[in-house]
């Protein structure tokens, strides 16, 4: 399985990392399957969720907000 990252998603990650250079970031990758190659995922958006260690309820809440 392969994936590609849209320019907007890449820039979101890059800008967020530049804004908070000393912190790690956990987040969600949102994407779709390529209609011509179902083994390829195209990441269309990224959502920074937390700067702390990943905790299940935080990600559950973030996923519920996206869906």
Protein Blocks (a to p, Z undefined) as FASTA:
>chain_A
ZZdddfklmmmmmmmmmmmmmbccdddddddddfklmkbccdfbdcdfbfcdcdfklmmm
mmmmmZZ
